[in-house]
Amino acid sequence: MVIYNNITECIGCTPVVSLNDKLIPKGKKLYLKLEYFNPNFSVKDRTALGLVKAALLEGRLKPGGVLIESTSGNLGKSLSMLGAVYKFKVIIVVDPKISPSLLRWYRAYGAEIEMVTEPDKNGGYQTSRIKRVQELLEKYPDAYWPNQYDNPHNPSYHFETTGHEVLNLPIDSVVGAVSTGGHLCGIGKLIKHQNKDIQVIACDVKGSAVFNNCFSPYLINGVGLSWRSKNTDLSVIDKIGIASDQEAISICHMLAKDHGIMIGGSGGLSVFIALSWLRNSDSRATLAIIPDTGINYLDQIYDHDWLESQEIEIMSREDLNKAINERKFITASDLQTKERNSRTSVTS
């Protein structure tokens, strides 16, 4: 048995489970990489550790210092834990979509919470949270802002660590949800360097503006943005698939009830798109990255009253099967061409 020096050494080396379900085409394989086996039950433990280690090494963060970050949930847990380990103050900026249990989690680690209550002009909260971060940085001029959205240490840490856990699996494609783009694009960069035969499939929730320059509010946490961050690198993405809140949440309920695997909404999104990719491509074996656990959302996507209040009806297997069959994918290169043409048209 290995005895670790502190909790940060327990981050990484997460398990992969083969999913056996009738929604998977005969003769094909779907594997799930369960990132909720990290200490705080999410892939953000990896991201936070990479960002904090780099900041400590560069001298931008020191014991006794202050770290300020905006998050929709999981990164806040991870940064709060690291603040306790490395002895710096953590201020987490959140919005009303966050689960109350996560707020208690932050406080248990000793973090402070700043809640923004006014949505931005698009109806989302990300830009409102960033504005509050900027205000806090004026109050704490020596504080460190990891800026998970644009900090290159985010994807580079996944390139150096998570990517190597994926590279040698018996797969021909990887599917991952995109918010900051850090974990999927870090993995994707390594794949494109080492094995170009593996395709990288990005997925996003309907309403997000990451791959569609039009934002509208959506329900699931930990995925999507009202803009595209610098860490979303289209050059390492092959295909893009979009799914709705209802489809992602329905997959979460199916996996919990039929397989004993309880995942968050972003994981439901990844599995839905992975099933669609297996159904509508030549892929024989794909890996879906599951960012976090459903334990984080027992009072949201797994709560009957919450679902009813949000007018979400859990889809039957028959309806899921139909939706999986009908899903279309776009290529990242086509998206880039479309965006270039759009900019040229506006300029002219």
Secondary structure, DSSP 4 states (H G I P E B T S, - for coil): ----SSGGGGSS---EEEE--TTSPTT-EEEEEEGGGSTTSBTHHHHHHHHHHHHHHHTSS-TT-EEEEE-SSHHHHHHHHHHHHHT-EEEEEE-TTS-HHHHHHHHHTT-EEEE--S--TTS-SHHHHHHHHHHHHHHSTT-B---TTT-THHHHHHHHTHHHHHHTSS-SEEEEE-SS-HHHHHHHHHHHHH-TTSEEEEEEETT-SSSSS-----S-SSS--SS--TT--GGG--EEEEE-HHHHHHHHHHHHHHHS--B-HHHHHHHHHHHHHHHHSS-SEEEEEE-BBGGGGTTTTT-HHHHHHTT--PPPHHHHHHHHHH---EEHHHHHHHHHHHHHHHH-
